[in-house]
């Protein structure tokens, strides 16, 4: 995690605000074996799992 000092303009002047930044790199993979043989026109279902991701809406705070 990195911390930055950010200048913020206000009606009464500029204030400094500390912001913590953590970069999270999600990992994704498809469940099942590494190989799938299907006939042309067949329907398949794939399940993709995403790990180490975050819900951006719940993690975003506006100043």
PDB file of N, H, CA, C and O in Angstrom:
ATOM      1  N   UNK A   1       0.851  -1.168   0.000  1.00  0.00           N
ATOM      2  CA  UNK A   1       0.000   0.000   0.000  1.00  0.00           C
ATOM      3  C   UNK A   1       0.899   1.234   0.000  1.00  0.00           C
ATOM      4  O   UNK A   1       1.905   1.290   0.707  1.00  0.00           O
ATOM      5  N   UNK A   2       0.519   2.204  -0.796  1.00  0.00           N
ATOM      6  H   UNK A   2      -0.298   2.158  -1.371  1.00  0.00           H
ATOM      7  CA  UNK A   2       1.281   3.452  -0.888  1.00  0.00           C
ATOM      8  C   UNK A   2       0.405   4.593  -0.401  1.00  0.00           C
ATOM      9  O   UNK A   2      -0.812   4.585  -0.591  1.00  0.00           O
ATOM     10  N   UNK A   3       1.039   5.574   0.229  1.00  0.00           N
ATOM     11  H   UNK A   3       2.027   5.581   0.383  1.00  0.00           H
ATOM     12  CA  UNK A   3       0.306   6.727   0.721  1.00  0.00           C
ATOM     13  C   UNK A   3       0.769   7.974  -0.036  1.00  0.00           C
ATOM     14  O   UNK A   3       1.967   8.200  -0.207  1.00  0.00           O
ATOM     15  N   UNK A   4      -0.201   8.783  -0.489  1.00  0.00           N
ATOM     16  H   UNK A   4      -1.174   8.599  -0.350  1.00  0.00           H
ATOM     17  CA  UNK A   4       0.090   9.999  -1.235  1.00  0.00           C
ATOM     18  C   UNK A   4      -0.524  11.189  -0.511  1.00  0.00           C
ATOM     19  O   UNK A   4      -1.599  11.077   0.079  1.00  0.00           O
ATOM     20  N   UNK A   5       0.154  12.321  -0.556  1.00  0.00           N
ATOM     21  H   UNK A   5       1.027  12.412  -1.035  1.00  0.00           H
ATOM     22  CA  UNK A   5      -0.372  13.565  -0.029  1.00  0.00           C
ATOM     23  C   UNK A   5      -0.914  14.350  -1.213  1.00  0.00           C
ATOM     24  O   UNK A   5      -0.156  14.760  -2.092  1.00  0.00           O
ATOM     25  N   UNK A   6      -2.237  14.561  -1.236  1.00  0.00           N
ATOM     26  H   UNK A   6      -2.852  14.228  -0.522  1.00  0.00           H
ATOM     27  CA  UNK A   6      -2.903  15.157  -2.390  1.00  0.00           C
ATOM     28  C   UNK A   6      -3.449  16.527  -2.014  1.00  0.00           C
ATOM     29  O   UNK A   6      -4.156  16.654  -1.015  1.00  0.00           O
ATOM     30  N   UNK A   7      -3.127  17.574  -2.810  1.00  0.00           N
ATOM     31  H   UNK A   7      -2.552  17.472  -3.622  1.00  0.00           H
ATOM     32  CA  UNK A   7      -3.733  18.886  -2.554  1.00  0.00           C
ATOM     33  C   UNK A   7      -5.181  18.905  -3.024  1.00  0.00           C
ATOM     34  O   UNK A   7      -5.494  18.434  -4.118  1.00  0.00           O
ATOM     35  N   UNK A   8      -6.065  19.452  -2.190  1.00  0.00           N
ATOM     36  H   UNK A   8      -5.812  19.835  -1.301  1.00  0.00           H
ATOM     37  CA  UNK A   8      -7.490  19.518  -2.512  1.00  0.00           C
ATOM     38  C   UNK A   8      -7.938  20.970  -2.428  1.00  0.00           C
ATOM     39  O   UNK A   8      -7.741  21.631  -1.408  1.00  0.00           O
ATOM     40  N   UNK A   9      -8.547  21.466  -3.514  1.00  0.00           N
ATOM     41  H   UNK A   9      -8.707  20.929  -4.342  1.00  0.00           H
ATOM     42  CA  UNK A   9      -9.053  22.843  -3.523  1.00  0.00           C
ATOM     43  C   UNK A   9     -10.364  22.912  -2.766  1.00  0.00           C
ATOM     44  O   UNK A   9     -11.244  22.074  -2.966  1.00  0.00           O
ATOM     45  N   UNK A  10     -10.503  23.911  -1.892  1.00  0.00           N
ATOM     46  H   UNK A  10      -9.788  24.591  -1.729  1.00  0.00           H
ATOM     47  CA  UNK A  10     -11.739  24.166  -1.159  1.00  0.00           C
ATOM     48  C   UNK A  10     -12.097  25.638  -1.330  1.00  0.00           C
ATOM     49  O   UNK A  10     -11.264  26.419  -1.790  1.00  0.00           O
ATOM     50  N   UNK A  11     -13.305  26.030  -0.974  1.00  0.00           N
ATOM     51  H   UNK A  11     -13.982  25.396  -0.600  1.00  0.00           H
ATOM     52  CA  UNK A  11     -13.678  27.446  -1.083  1.00  0.00           C
ATOM     53  C   UNK A  11     -12.794  28.368  -0.242  1.00  0.00           C
ATOM     54  O   UNK A  11     -12.680  29.557  -0.540  1.00  0.00           O
ATOM     55  N   UNK A  12     -12.171  27.830   0.801  1.00  0.00           N
ATOM     56  H   UNK A  12     -12.263  26.864   1.043  1.00  0.00           H
ATOM     57  CA  UNK A  12     -11.330  28.654   1.685  1.00  0.00           C
ATOM     58  C   UNK A  12      -9.841  28.491   1.399  1.00  0.00           C
ATOM     59  O   UNK A  12      -9.015  29.061   2.111  1.00  0.00           O
ATOM     60  N   UNK A  13      -9.487  27.734   0.381  1.00  0.00           N
ATOM     61  H   UNK A  13     -10.158  27.271  -0.198  1.00  0.00           H
ATOM     62  CA  UNK A  13      -8.084  27.540   0.033  1.00  0.00           C
ATOM     63  C   UNK A  13      -7.777  26.088  -0.285  1.00  0.00           C
ATOM     64  O   UNK A  13      -8.672  25.285  -0.550  1.00  0.00           O
ATOM     65  N   UNK A  14      -6.507  25.776  -0.253  1.00  0.00           N
ATOM     66  H   UNK A  14      -5.780  26.428  -0.038  1.00  0.00           H
ATOM     67  CA  UNK A  14      -6.061  24.414  -0.564  1.00  0.00           C
ATOM     68  C   UNK A  14      -5.697  23.704   0.731  1.00  0.00           C
ATOM     69  O   UNK A  14      -4.982  24.247   1.573  1.00  0.00           O
ATOM     70  N   UNK A  15      -6.203  22.471   0.879  1.00  0.00           N
ATOM     71  H   UNK A  15      -6.784  22.030   0.195  1.00  0.00           H
ATOM     72  CA  UNK A  15      -5.815  21.634   2.011  1.00  0.00           C
ATOM     73  C   UNK A  15      -5.142  20.385   1.471  1.00  0.00           C
ATOM     74  O   UNK A  15      -5.306  20.032   0.303  1.00  0.00           O
ATOM     75  N   UNK A  16      -4.397  19.731   2.320  1.00  0.00           N
ATOM     76  H   UNK A  16      -4.264  20.018   3.268  1.00  0.00           H
ATOM     77  CA  UNK A  16      -3.746  18.476   1.927  1.00  0.00           C
ATOM     78  C   UNK A  16      -4.513  17.308   2.540  1.00  0.00           C
ATOM     79  O   UNK A  16      -4.966  17.371   3.683  1.00  0.00           O
ATOM     80  N   UNK A  17      -4.644  16.263   1.767  1.00  0.00           N
ATOM     81  H   UNK A  17      -4.275  16.213   0.839  1.00  0.00           H
ATOM     82  CA  UNK A  17      -5.378  15.080   2.201  1.00  0.00           C
ATOM     83  C   UNK A  17      -4.549  13.853   1.856  1.00  0.00           C
ATOM     84  O   UNK A  17      -4.089  13.713   0.723  1.00  0.00           O
ATOM     85  N   UNK A  18      -4.353  12.948   2.841  1.00  0.00           N
ATOM     86  H   UNK A  18      -4.727  13.063   3.762  1.00  0.00           H
ATOM     87  CA  UNK A  18      -3.627  11.712   2.582  1.00  0.00           C
ATOM     88  C   UNK A  18      -4.549  10.698   1.916  1.00  0.00           C
ATOM     89  O   UNK A  18      -5.695  10.524   2.330  1.00  0.00           O
ATOM     90  N   UNK A  19      -4.043  10.033   0.887  1.00  0.00           N
ATOM     91  H   UNK A  19      -3.111  10.174   0.551  1.00  0.00           H
ATOM     92  CA  UNK A  19      -4.785   9.002   0.170  1.00  0.00           C
ATOM     93  C   UNK A  19      -3.943   7.732   0.167  1.00  0.00           C
ATOM     94  O   UNK A  19      -2.769   7.752  -0.203  1.00  0.00           O
ATOM     95  N   UNK A  20      -4.559   6.621   0.585  1.00  0.00           N
ATOM     96  H   UNK A  20      -5.513   6.604   0.885  1.00  0.00           H
ATOM     97  CA  UNK A  20      -3.892   5.321   0.545  1.00  0.00           C
ATOM     98  C   UNK A  20      -4.294   4.605  -0.730  1.00  0.00           C
ATOM     99  O   UNK A  20      -5.479   4.520  -1.055  1.00  0.00           O
ATOM    100  N   UNK A  21      -3.306   4.089  -1.456  1.00  0.00           N
ATOM    101  H   UNK A  21      -2.344   4.158  -1.192  1.00  0.00           H
ATOM    102  CA  UNK A  21      -3.558   3.391  -2.710  1.00  0.00           C
ATOM    103  C   UNK A  21      -3.000   1.980  -2.625  1.00  0.00           C
ATOM    104  O   UNK A  21      -1.822   1.773  -2.332  1.00  0.00           O
ATOM    105  N   UNK A  22      -3.869   1.020  -2.887  1.00  0.00           N
ATOM    106  H   UNK A  22      -4.826   1.189  -3.126  1.00  0.00           H
ATOM    107  CA  UNK A  22      -3.443  -0.379  -2.941  1.00  0.00           C
ATOM    108  C   UNK A  22      -3.890  -0.954  -4.272  1.00  0.00           C
ATOM    109  O   UNK A  22      -5.084  -0.981  -4.571  1.00  0.00           O
ATOM    110  N   UNK A  23      -2.946  -1.411  -5.066  1.00  0.00           N
ATOM    111  H   UNK A  23      -1.976  -1.389  -4.823  1.00  0.00           H
ATOM    112  CA  UNK A  23      -3.246  -1.993  -6.367  1.00  0.00           C
ATOM    113  C   UNK A  23      -3.500  -3.483  -6.165  1.00  0.00           C
ATOM    114  O   UNK A  23      -2.657  -4.207  -5.635  1.00  0.00           O
ATOM    115  N   UNK A  24      -4.680  -3.926  -6.599  1.00  0.00           N
ATOM    116  H   UNK A  24      -5.365  -3.337  -7.030  1.00  0.00           H
ATOM    117  CA  UNK A  24      -5.063  -5.330  -6.473  1.00  0.00           C
ATOM    118  C   UNK A  24      -5.205  -5.897  -7.882  1.00  0.00           C
ATOM    119  O   UNK A  24      -5.963  -5.372  -8.698  1.00  0.00           O
ATOM    120  N   UNK A  25      -4.475  -6.963  -8.157  1.00  0.00           N
ATOM    121  H   UNK A  25      -3.860  -7.389  -7.494  1.00  0.00           H
ATOM    122  CA  UNK A  25      -4.533  -7.593  -9.477  1.00  0.00           C
ATOM    123  C   UNK A  25      -5.361  -8.871  -9.347  1.00  0.00           C
ATOM    124  O   UNK A  25      -4.909  -9.843  -8.743  1.00  0.00           O
ATOM    125  N   UNK A  26      -6.574  -8.873  -9.911  1.00  0.00           N
ATOM    126  H   UNK A  26      -6.941  -8.083 -10.402  1.00  0.00           H
ATOM    127  CA  UNK A  26      -7.401 -10.077  -9.822  1.00  0.00           C
ATOM    128  C   UNK A  26      -6.836 -11.220 -10.663  1.00  0.00           C
ATOM    129  O   UNK A  26      -6.110 -11.000 -11.633  1.00  0.00           O
ATOM    130  N   UNK A  27      -7.183 -12.432 -10.274  1.00  0.00           N
ATOM    131  H   UNK A  27      -7.773 -12.611  -9.487  1.00  0.00           H
ATOM    132  CA  UNK A  27      -6.804 -13.621 -11.030  1.00  0.00           C
ATOM    133  C   UNK A  27      -8.076 -14.311 -11.480  1.00  0.00           C
ATOM    134  O   UNK A  27      -9.022 -14.436 -10.703  1.00  0.00           O
ATOM    135  N   UNK A  28      -8.112 -14.762 -12.729  1.00  0.00           N
ATOM    136  H   UNK A  28      -7.343 -14.660 -13.360  1.00  0.00           H
ATOM    137  CA  UNK A  28      -9.304 -15.430 -13.265  1.00  0.00           C
ATOM    138  C   UNK A  28      -8.912 -16.759 -13.900  1.00  0.00           C
ATOM    139  O   UNK A  28      -7.847 -16.893 -14.502  1.00  0.00           O
ATOM    140  N   UNK A  29      -9.804 -17.736 -13.749  1.00  0.00           N
ATOM    141  H   UNK A  29     -10.669 -17.626 -13.260  1.00  0.00           H
ATOM    142  CA  UNK A  29      -9.580 -19.024 -14.413  1.00  0.00           C
ATOM    143  C   UNK A  29     -10.929 -19.666 -14.696  1.00  0.00           C
ATOM    144  O   UNK A  29     -11.931 -19.352 -14.052  1.00  0.00           O
ATOM    145  N   UNK A  30     -10.939 -20.567 -15.666  1.00  0.00           N
ATOM    146  H   UNK A  30     -10.126 -20.822 -16.188  1.00  0.00           H
ATOM    147  CA  UNK A  30     -12.148 -21.291 -16.050  1.00  0.00           C
ATOM    148  C   UNK A  30     -12.091 -22.682 -15.441  1.00  0.00           C
ATOM    149  O   UNK A  30     -11.106 -23.405 -15.595  1.00  0.00           O
ATOM    150  N   UNK A  31     -13.167 -23.045 -14.744  1.00  0.00           N
ATOM    151  H   UNK A  31     -13.967 -22.458 -14.618  1.00  0.00           H
ATOM    152  CA  UNK A  31     -13.219 -24.371 -14.110  1.00  0.00           C
ATOM    153  C   UNK A  31     -13.249 -25.477 -15.158  1.00  0.00           C
ATOM    154  O   UNK A  31     -13.735 -25.285 -16.273  1.00  0.00           O
ATOM    155  N   UNK A  32     -12.727 -26.622 -14.785  1.00  0.00           N
ATOM    156  H   UNK A  32     -12.332 -26.778 -13.880  1.00  0.00           H
ATOM    157  CA  UNK A  32     -12.768 -27.789 -15.661  1.00  0.00           C
ATOM    158  C   UNK A  32     -11.377 -28.173 -16.132  1.00  0.00           C
ATOM    159  O   UNK A  32     -10.373 -27.572 -15.749  1.00  0.00           O
ATOM    160  N   UNK A  33     -11.353 -29.199 -16.981  1.00  0.00           N
ATOM    161  H   UNK A  33     -12.168 -29.687 -17.292  1.00  0.00           H
ATOM    162  CA  UNK A  33     -10.065 -29.638 -17.522  1.00  0.00           C
ATOM    163  C   UNK A  33      -9.583 -28.631 -18.560  1.00  0.00           C
ATOM    164  O   UNK A  33     -10.347 -27.770 -18.994  1.00  0.00           O
ATOM    165  N   UNK A  34      -8.359 -28.734 -18.944  1.00  0.00           N
ATOM    166  H   UNK A  34      -7.737 -29.434 -18.592  1.00  0.00           H
ATOM    167  CA  UNK A  34      -7.784 -27.778 -19.880  1.00  0.00           C
ATOM    168  C   UNK A  34      -8.242 -27.945 -21.314  1.00  0.00           C
ATOM    169  O   UNK A  34      -7.941 -27.103 -22.160  1.00  0.00           O
ATOM    170  N   UNK A  35      -8.966 -29.019 -21.601  1.00  0.00           N
ATOM    171  H   UNK A  35      -9.210 -29.703 -20.913  1.00  0.00           H
ATOM    172  CA  UNK A  35      -9.356 -29.296 -22.980  1.00  0.00           C
ATOM    173  C   UNK A  35     -10.829 -29.674 -23.028  1.00  0.00           C
ATOM    174  O   UNK A  35     -11.331 -30.383 -22.156  1.00  0.00           O
ATOM    175  N   UNK A  36     -11.517 -29.188 -24.065  1.00  0.00           N
ATOM    176  H   UNK A  36     -11.109 -28.612 -24.773  1.00  0.00           H
ATOM    177  CA  UNK A  36     -12.942 -29.476 -24.214  1.00  0.00           C
ATOM    178  C   UNK A  36     -13.225 -29.745 -25.687  1.00  0.00           C
ATOM    179  O   UNK A  36     -12.947 -28.897 -26.536  1.00  0.00           O
ATOM    180  N   UNK A  37     -13.774 -30.914 -25.997  1.00  0.00           N
ATOM    181  H   UNK A  37     -14.000 -31.603 -25.308  1.00  0.00           H
ATOM    182  CA  UNK A  37     -14.123 -31.274 -27.369  1.00  0.00           C
ATOM    183  C   UNK A  37     -15.641 -31.255 -27.507  1.00  0.00           C
ATOM    184  O   UNK A  37     -16.338 -31.963 -26.780  1.00  0.00           O
ATOM    185  N   UNK A  38     -16.155 -30.453 -28.430  1.00  0.00           N
ATOM    186  H   UNK A  38     -15.589 -29.877 -29.020  1.00  0.00           H
ATOM    187  CA  UNK A  38     -17.598 -30.359 -28.652  1.00  0.00           C
ATOM    188  C   UNK A  38     -17.881 -30.388 -30.150  1.00  0.00           C
ATOM    189  O   UNK A  38     -17.017 -30.075 -30.970  1.00  0.00           O
ATOM    190  N   UNK A  39     -19.093 -30.767 -30.482  1.00  0.00           N
ATOM    191  H   UNK A  39     -19.795 -31.021 -29.816  1.00  0.00           H
ATOM    192  CA  UNK A  39     -19.518 -30.751 -31.882  1.00  0.00           C
ATOM    193  C   UNK A  39     -19.902 -29.333 -32.273  1.00  0.00           C
ATOM    194  O   UNK A  39     -20.322 -28.539 -31.432  1.00  0.00           O
ATOM    195  N   UNK A  40     -19.754 -29.018 -33.571  1.00  0.00           N
ATOM    196  H   UNK A  40     -19.413 -29.663 -34.255  1.00  0.00           H
ATOM    197  CA  UNK A  40     -20.125 -27.712 -34.073  1.00  0.00           C
ATOM    198  C   UNK A  40     -21.605 -27.450 -33.773  1.00  0.00           C
ATOM    199  O   UNK A  40     -22.454 -28.310 -34.006  1.00  0.00           O
ATOM    200  N   UNK A  41     -21.902 -26.259 -33.257  1.00  0.00           N
ATOM    201  H   UNK A  41     -21.212 -25.560 -33.068  1.00  0.00           H
ATOM    202  CA  UNK A  41     -23.270 -25.886 -32.936  1.00  0.00           C
ATOM    203  C   UNK A  41     -23.717 -26.315 -31.549  1.00  0.00           C
ATOM    204  O   UNK A  41     -24.832 -26.000 -31.134  1.00  0.00           O
ATOM    205  N   UNK A  42     -22.863 -27.032 -30.826  1.00  0.00           N
ATOM    206  H   UNK A  42     -21.957 -27.288 -31.164  1.00  0.00           H
ATOM    207  CA  UNK A  42     -23.218 -27.473 -29.480  1.00  0.00           C
ATOM    208  C   UNK A  42     -23.173 -26.297 -28.505  1.00  0.00           C
ATOM    209  O   UNK A  42     -22.464 -25.312 -28.714  1.00  0.00           O
ATOM    210  N   UNK A  43     -23.940 -26.434 -27.456  1.00  0.00           N
ATOM    211  H   UNK A  43     -24.516 -27.234 -27.286  1.00  0.00           H
ATOM    212  CA  UNK A  43     -23.951 -25.436 -26.395  1.00  0.00           C
ATOM    213  C   UNK A  43     -23.034 -25.902 -25.279  1.00  0.00           C
ATOM    214  O   UNK A  43     -23.050 -27.073 -24.900  1.00  0.00           O
ATOM    215  N   UNK A  44     -22.227 -24.976 -24.748  1.00  0.00           N
ATOM    216  H   UNK A  44     -22.214 -24.024 -25.056  1.00  0.00           H
ATOM    217  CA  UNK A  44     -21.375 -25.305 -23.605  1.00  0.00           C
ATOM    218  C   UNK A  44     -21.605 -24.256 -22.516  1.00  0.00           C
ATOM    219  O   UNK A  44     -22.017 -23.131 -22.799  1.00  0.00           O
ATOM    220  N   UNK A  45     -21.340 -24.631 -21.308  1.00  0.00           N
ATOM    221  H   UNK A  45     -21.005 -25.545 -21.078  1.00  0.00           H
ATOM    222  CA  UNK A  45     -21.384 -23.714 -20.171  1.00  0.00           C
ATOM    223  C   UNK A  45     -19.986 -23.616 -19.592  1.00  0.00           C
ATOM    224  O   UNK A  45     -19.358 -24.634 -19.302  1.00  0.00           O
ATOM    225  N   UNK A  46     -19.499 -22.400 -19.423  1.00  0.00           N
ATOM    226  H   UNK A  46     -20.010 -21.574 -19.659  1.00  0.00           H
ATOM    227  CA  UNK A  46     -18.197 -22.169 -18.806  1.00  0.00           C
ATOM    228  C   UNK A  46     -18.409 -21.421 -17.498  1.00  0.00           C
ATOM    229  O   UNK A  46     -19.242 -20.518 -17.414  1.00  0.00           O
ATOM    230  N   UNK A  47     -17.650 -21.802 -16.486  1.00  0.00           N
ATOM    231  H   UNK A  47     -16.973 -22.535 -16.554  1.00  0.00           H
ATOM    232  CA  UNK A  47     -17.698 -21.110 -15.205  1.00  0.00           C
ATOM    233  C   UNK A  47     -16.350 -20.438 -15.000  1.00  0.00           C
ATOM    234  O   UNK A  47     -15.315 -21.100 -14.932  1.00  0.00           O
ATOM    235  N   UNK A  48     -16.376 -19.126 -14.904  1.00  0.00           N
ATOM    236  H   UNK A  48     -17.217 -18.588 -14.960  1.00  0.00           H
ATOM    237  CA  UNK A  48     -15.158 -18.343 -14.699  1.00  0.00           C
ATOM    238  C   UNK A  48     -15.106 -17.885 -13.248  1.00  0.00           C
ATOM    239  O   UNK A  48     -16.057 -17.287 -12.745  1.00  0.00           O
ATOM    240  N   UNK A  49     -14.004 -18.164 -12.584  1.00  0.00           N
ATOM    241  H   UNK A  49     -13.231 -18.650 -12.993  1.00  0.00           H
ATOM    242  CA  UNK A  49     -13.808 -17.773 -11.192  1.00  0.00           C
ATOM    243  C   UNK A  49     -12.816 -16.605 -11.152  1.00  0.00           C
ATOM    244  O   UNK A  49     -11.741 -16.663 -11.749  1.00  0.00           O
ATOM    245  N   UNK A  50     -13.201 -15.553 -10.442  1.00  0.00           N
ATOM    246  H   UNK A  50     -14.074 -15.506  -9.957  1.00  0.00           H
ATOM    247  CA  UNK A  50     -12.317 -14.399 -10.289  1.00  0.00           C
ATOM    248  C   UNK A  50     -11.951 -14.290  -8.813  1.00  0.00           C
ATOM    249  O   UNK A  50     -12.826 -14.197  -7.951  1.00  0.00           O
ATOM    250  N   UNK A  51     -10.653 -14.301  -8.531  1.00  0.00           N
ATOM    251  H   UNK A  51      -9.942 -14.376  -9.230  1.00  0.00           H
ATOM    252  CA  UNK A  51     -10.160 -14.195  -7.163  1.00  0.00           C
ATOM    253  C   UNK A  51      -9.329 -12.931  -7.009  1.00  0.00           C
ATOM    254  O   UNK A  51      -8.822 -12.377  -7.984  1.00  0.00           O
ATOM    255  N   UNK A  52      -9.202 -12.497  -5.790  1.00  0.00           N
ATOM    256  H   UNK A  52      -9.613 -12.948  -4.998  1.00  0.00           H
ATOM    257  CA  UNK A  52      -8.408 -11.317  -5.421  1.00  0.00           C
ATOM    258  C   UNK A  52      -8.951 -10.037  -6.049  1.00  0.00           C
ATOM    259  O   UNK A  52      -8.214  -9.063  -6.201  1.00  0.00           O
ATOM    260  N   UNK A  53     -10.205 -10.028  -6.407  1.00  0.00           N
ATOM    261  H   UNK A  53     -10.804 -10.819  -6.284  1.00  0.00           H
ATOM    262  CA  UNK A  53     -10.831  -8.829  -6.947  1.00  0.00           C
ATOM    263  C   UNK A  53     -11.591  -8.118  -5.849  1.00  0.00           C
ATOM    264  O   UNK A  53     -11.833  -8.691  -4.787  1.00  0.00           O
ATOM    265  N   UNK A  54     -11.967  -6.888  -6.091  1.00  0.00           N
ATOM    266  H   UNK A  54     -11.770  -6.422  -6.954  1.00  0.00           H
ATOM    267  CA  UNK A  54     -12.740  -6.122  -5.123  1.00  0.00           C
ATOM    268  C   UNK A  54     -13.943  -5.514  -5.802  1.00  0.00           C
ATOM    269  O   UNK A  54     -13.919  -5.228  -6.999  1.00  0.00           O
ATOM    270  N   UNK A  55     -14.986  -5.320  -5.036  1.00  0.00           N
ATOM    271  H   UNK A  55     -15.005  -5.553  -4.064  1.00  0.00           H
ATOM    272  CA  UNK A  55     -16.184  -4.638  -5.521  1.00  0.00           C
ATOM    273  C   UNK A  55     -15.874  -3.151  -5.557  1.00  0.00           C
ATOM    274  O   UNK A  55     -15.765  -2.517  -4.508  1.00  0.00           O
ATOM    275  N   UNK A  56     -15.730  -2.584  -6.752  1.00  0.00           N
ATOM    276  H   UNK A  56     -15.819  -3.099  -7.605  1.00  0.00           H
ATOM    277  CA  UNK A  56     -15.328  -1.187  -6.879  1.00  0.00           C
ATOM    278  C   UNK A  56     -16.320  -0.230  -6.244  1.00  0.00           C
ATOM    279  O   UNK A  56     -15.906   0.782  -5.679  1.00  0.00           O
ATOM    280  N   UNK A  57     -17.608  -0.511  -6.316  1.00  0.00           N
ATOM    281  H   UNK A  57     -17.944  -1.334  -6.775  1.00  0.00           H
ATOM    282  CA  UNK A  57     -18.594   0.388  -5.740  1.00  0.00           C
ATOM    283  C   UNK A  57     -18.452   0.507  -4.236  1.00  0.00           C
ATOM    284  O   UNK A  57     -18.607   1.600  -3.690  1.00  0.00           O
ATOM    285  N   UNK A  58     -18.162  -0.587  -3.555  1.00  0.00           N
ATOM    286  H   UNK A  58     -18.036  -1.474  -3.998  1.00  0.00           H
ATOM    287  CA  UNK A  58     -18.045  -0.537  -2.095  1.00  0.00           C
ATOM    288  C   UNK A  58     -16.684  -0.005  -1.651  1.00  0.00           C
ATOM    289  O   UNK A  58     -16.535   0.403  -0.499  1.00  0.00           O
ATOM    290  N   UNK A  59     -15.692   0.000  -2.535  1.00  0.00           N
ATOM    291  H   UNK A  59     -15.813  -0.331  -3.471  1.00  0.00           H
ATOM    292  CA  UNK A  59     -14.352   0.449  -2.171  1.00  0.00           C
ATOM    293  C   UNK A  59     -14.053   1.877  -2.594  1.00  0.00           C
ATOM    294  O   UNK A  59     -12.979   2.392  -2.281  1.00  0.00           O
ATOM    295  N   UNK A  60     -14.971   2.532  -3.297  1.00  0.00           N
ATOM    296  H   UNK A  60     -15.842   2.113  -3.551  1.00  0.00           H
ATOM    297  CA  UNK A  60     -14.724   3.867  -3.799  1.00  0.00           C
ATOM    298  C   UNK A  60     -15.394   4.894  -2.905  1.00  0.00           C
ATOM    299  O   UNK A  60     -16.606   4.859  -2.692  1.00  0.00           O
ATOM    300  N   UNK A  61     -14.591   5.807  -2.387  1.00  0.00           N
ATOM    301  H   UNK A  61     -13.607   5.836  -2.559  1.00  0.00           H
ATOM    302  CA  UNK A  61     -15.113   6.878  -1.545  1.00  0.00           C
ATOM    303  C   UNK A  61     -14.753   8.214  -2.159  1.00  0.00           C
ATOM    304  O   UNK A  61     -13.591   8.474  -2.469  1.00  0.00           O
ATOM    305  N   UNK A  62     -15.753   9.058  -2.332  1.00  0.00           N
ATOM    306  H   UNK A  62     -16.697   8.847  -2.080  1.00  0.00           H
ATOM    307  CA  UNK A  62     -15.507  10.389  -2.892  1.00  0.00           C
ATOM    308  C   UNK A  62     -15.196  11.358  -1.745  1.00  0.00           C
ATOM    309  O   UNK A  62     -15.726  11.234  -0.640  1.00  0.00           O
ATOM    310  N   UNK A  63     -14.324  12.321  -2.040  1.00  0.00           N
ATOM    311  H   UNK A  63     -13.894  12.422  -2.937  1.00  0.00           H
ATOM    312  CA  UNK A  63     -13.981  13.339  -1.023  1.00  0.00           C
ATOM    313  C   UNK A  63     -15.091  14.338  -0.886  1.00  0.00           C
ATOM    314  O   UNK A  63     -14.991  15.267  -0.085  1.00  0.00           O
TER     315      UNK A  63
END
